Amino acid sequence: MTKSVTTEISVEELRELDKKHFLHPTTPIKEQQVEGPELIFESGKGIRITDVNGDEYIDGVSSLWNVNVGYGRKELAEAASEQILKLSYGSSFFNQSHEVVIRLATKLASIAPGDLNVSFFTSGGSESNETAFKIVRHYWKLKGRPEKRLIIGLENGYHGVTMGTTSATGVPEFKNMITEIAPGFLHALPHQTECEKGDKSHPNYERSIRGIIEKEGPENIAAVILEPIQGVGGVNIPPEGYLKSVRDLCDEHDIFMITDEVITGFGRTGKMFGVEHWDIVPDLMCVAKGITSGYVQLGAVMMSSKLRDELADMSEGPMFHGFTYSGHPTACAVALKNIEIIENEGLVENAREMGEGLLKGLKYLEENHKITAKARGLGLMAAIELFKDPETGEGFAPELFAAPAVVAACKQRNLILRPLIFGGMNAVAIAPPLISQKQDIETIIEILSDSIKEFEQKVL
């Protein structure tokens, strides 16, 4: 007999049902089938989550870099409940609208950098980036320049898992499951500031954004997409002047600059949006994750009214693009309340202050452990790398799974972090909720230190 959702189920039954019926994202299928889920969460409060066995963990990565205001916020539950009872769903298709989506679009316009005052809503980051690609290619087609279609991303960049965003992603592992990528996507080396400024003598010039533009011809390039800080690819922070050099390069060649703020938006880096650290304004800005702190699915592409007006003037008939849940009333209501919490509780400034303490702690680990180096961070988005020999840069053998081993040791100590192991890297990412306090940061550093020490004793 089939059990209802209200029937009490044992932990072991849950594990077996998970194995039988749930195909997990970004998980080894065989491992899940053999061992079942590693953790089954039941509840969350603040920066901590509790599993079905009653064990409590510090969520040191905000789940997927997205639970910015922490778990269990009653205000967000109430906002969702009130909106569901008032208007559970409202389509934005066919020139229809509703109050809460208008209010959210207006609020985003008031907090976004520069003139990014128009929003197209999606259900998440992949959809936002995919939408940006379609908009810029649509724009150039309307301009009578359909050949201007190539999109340049960066190596180690991550933009999502739809066909277009997978193709734009520069982390090879995400392309391994598909037989071919979508046409029209190229990848440049990240953070080649001097090349982007025009230094043709630089050894990496041909693989820079400018070098690729020169090779392919600017008349064929629609846009450049990049994360202000690369997340999945290693928490890679650009050198000073890099984003400005890309902005200038795009202006020089009439190319759209798209920034992927899916992780860096809504306070994560100690500014409301990551690009604000470098005083540049992109042509399109893609957001998701922190817009609702993960409570409800929502994303957006932001652009200027100038770009929107150009599209309107050149278009005949509808723009044939949209998602069933574009501008979902409940998601918009939660987003409005979430942004209100971020502003009223000073969480952007708190992320900056706590981030300084987090980076200081990681630098301490770098100085006091034999295998740590390259501690880096901005706001509450940070990482530290593990090396067999930090001085020479010699890494650990792949079979040692250095970063996953340290993360597993942290989990045994009730701290959840994330290993970043793409391209041979062994990094540990740390990105706790923006409500984290000084004691929380100190606890994270202490547990991470003990876990690194445990791994050191095994391998050295």
Salt bridges, closest charged atoms under 4 A:
GLU13 OE2 - LYS3 NZ 2.56
GLU16 OE2 - LYS19 NZ 3.43
ASP18 OD1 - HIS24 NE2 2.77
GLU38 OE2 - LYS411 NZ 3.26
GLU56 OE1 - ARG48 NE 3.74
GLU75 OE2 - ARG73 NH2 2.97
GLU78 OE2 - LYS74 NZ 3.91
GLU99 OE1 - LYS86 NZ 3.85
GLU155 OE2 - ARG207 NH2 2.88
GLU214 OE1 - LYS200 NZ 3.09
ASP248 OD2 - LYS244 NZ 2.82
ASP251 OD1 - ARG247 NH2 2.82
GLU252 OE1 - ARG210 NH2 2.95
GLU252 OE2 - HIS253 NE2 3.42
ASP254 OD2 - ARG145 NH1 3.43
ASP260 OD2 - HIS159 ND1 2.85
ASP283 OD2 - ARG247 NH2 2.90
ASP309 OD1 - ARG308 NE 2.70
GLU310 OE1 - LYS143 NZ 3.59
GLU310 OE2 - LYS306 NZ 3.29
GLU340 OE2 - LYS337 NZ 3.10
GLU343 OE1 - LYS107 NZ 2.90
GLU345 OE2 - ARG73 NH2 2.42
GLU349 OE2 - ARG352 NH2 2.44
GLU356 OE2 - ARG352 NH1 2.63
GLU385 OE2 - ARG376 NH1 3.02
GLU394 OE2 - LYS388 NZ 3.76
ASP440 OD1 - ARG48 NH1 3.74
GLU442 OE2 - LYS438 NZ 2.56
GLU454 OE1 - ARG413 NH2 2.84
GLU454 OE2 - LYS458 NZ 3.56
GLU456 OE1 - HIS369 ND1 3.17
